[in-house]
């Protein structure tokens, strides 16, 4: 599981019964922030089968996911844009976490001491029915 050692992993464990697919996810933004962190904003149009009951009260067809790689050990990035679908590889070990994105628009590799699941929120993406 890509989130096994992430801070905030409880969000996925309890909200989605330990399931959150990272295949064909949209990379909306990548930013280098604060002292040494990379923040990724992702959009997922594949909704897990199990999600919080309170979400039944709102309409949604996508999930917004924000993850942060904190205390960067290595960062390599080249390319010219975001806003594309990809299947990032994320690993989370006790000593470090890493993300790799390979796409013709952007190449990203980030290794950090910590992976933080900042937020997962439902919303309506007007591009999709």
C-alpha positions as CSV (number, residue, x, y, z in Angstrom):
1,X,0.0,0.0,0.0
2,X,1.4,3.3,-1.1
3,X,0.2,5.0,2.1
4,X,1.4,2.4,4.6
5,X,3.8,4.7,6.5
6,X,2.2,8.0,5.5
7,X,1.2,10.5,8.2
8,X,-2.6,10.9,7.9
9,X,-3.0,7.3,6.5
10,X,-6.0,7.0,8.8
11,X,-7.9,9.0,6.3
12,X,-7.6,6.2,3.7
13,X,-7.9,3.4,6.3
14,X,-11.1,4.6,7.8
15,X,-12.7,6.5,4.9
16,X,-12.0,4.0,2.1
17,X,-11.3,0.7,3.9
18,X,-7.6,0.8,3.0
19,X,-8.3,1.2,-0.7
20,X,-7.3,4.2,-2.9
21,X,-6.3,3.5,-6.5
22,X,-3.6,5.5,-8.0
23,X,-4.1,4.4,-11.6
24,X,-5.1,7.2,-14.1
25,X,-5.1,10.1,-11.7
26,X,-4.8,13.7,-12.8
27,X,-1.8,15.7,-11.6
28,X,-3.1,19.3,-11.2
29,X,-0.2,21.0,-9.5
30,X,3.2,20.4,-8.0
31,X,4.8,23.1,-5.8
32,X,8.0,23.4,-3.8
33,X,7.0,25.1,-0.5
34,X,8.2,26.1,2.9
35,X,11.7,25.0,4.0
36,X,11.7,21.7,2.2
37,X,8.5,20.2,1.0
38,X,6.8,19.3,-2.3
39,X,3.0,19.5,-2.4
40,X,1.0,17.6,-5.1
41,X,-2.6,18.2,-5.8
42,X,-4.2,15.3,-7.6
43,X,-7.7,14.6,-8.9
44,X,-9.2,11.1,-9.0
45,X,-12.3,10.3,-11.0
46,X,-12.4,6.7,-9.8
47,X,-14.4,6.7,-6.6
48,X,-13.6,3.9,-4.1
49,X,-16.5,1.5,-3.5
50,X,-16.4,2.4,0.2
51,X,-16.5,6.0,1.2
52,X,-17.8,8.1,4.1
53,X,-21.6,7.9,4.5
54,X,-21.8,11.6,5.1
55,X,-20.7,12.1,1.5
56,X,-24.1,10.6,0.4
57,X,-25.6,14.0,1.3
58,X,-23.5,15.8,-1.3
59,X,-23.1,15.3,-5.1
60,X,-19.7,14.4,-6.3
61,X,-18.0,12.6,-9.2
62,X,-14.4,13.1,-8.3
63,X,-12.0,13.3,-5.3
64,X,-9.4,16.0,-4.7
65,X,-6.3,14.6,-3.0
66,X,-3.4,16.7,-1.6
67,X,-0.3,14.9,-0.5
68,X,2.9,16.5,0.8
69,X,6.5,15.1,0.7
70,X,8.2,16.8,3.7
71,X,12.0,17.1,4.4
72,X,13.1,16.5,0.9
73,X,16.1,14.3,0.4
74,X,16.2,14.4,-3.4
75,X,14.1,16.3,-6.0
76,X,14.4,15.9,-9.8
77,X,11.8,17.5,-12.0
78,X,11.8,18.4,-15.7
79,X,9.0,19.2,-18.1
80,X,6.7,22.0,-19.0
81,X,3.3,21.5,-17.6
82,X,0.8,19.7,-15.4
83,X,-2.9,19.0,-15.9
84,X,-2.6,15.5,-17.3
85,X,-3.6,11.9,-16.3
86,X,-0.9,9.6,-15.2
87,X,-0.2,6.7,-12.8
88,X,2.3,7.9,-10.3
89,X,4.3,5.4,-8.3
90,X,4.4,6.2,-4.6
91,X,6.2,4.2,-2.0
92,X,6.2,4.8,1.7
93,X,8.8,3.1,3.9
94,X,9.6,3.8,7.6
95,X,12.7,5.8,6.7
96,X,11.6,7.6,3.5
97,X,8.8,8.0,0.9
98,X,9.1,8.7,-2.8
99,X,7.0,9.6,-5.8
100,X,7.8,9.0,-9.4
101,X,5.8,10.5,-12.3
102,X,6.8,9.6,-15.9
103,X,4.9,11.4,-18.6
104,X,5.8,13.2,-21.8
105,X,4.8,16.5,-20.2
106,X,6.6,16.1,-16.9
107,X,9.2,13.9,-15.2
108,X,9.2,14.0,-11.4
109,X,11.1,12.1,-8.8
110,X,10.9,13.2,-5.1
111,X,12.3,11.4,-2.1
112,X,11.5,12.7,1.3
113,X,11.6,11.7,5.0
114,X,7.9,12.0,5.3
115,X,4.7,11.6,3.2
116,X,1.7,13.4,4.5
117,X,-1.9,12.9,3.3
118,X,-3.2,16.4,3.8
119,X,-6.7,16.1,2.5
120,X,-9.2,14.0,0.5
121,X,-12.4,15.8,-0.4
122,X,-15.3,15.1,-2.8
123,X,-16.4,17.5,-5.4
124,X,-18.2,17.9,-8.7
125,X,-15.9,18.0,-11.7
126,X,-17.9,19.5,-14.5
127,X,-15.7,17.8,-17.2
128,X,-17.2,14.4,-16.2
129,X,-20.7,13.2,-16.0
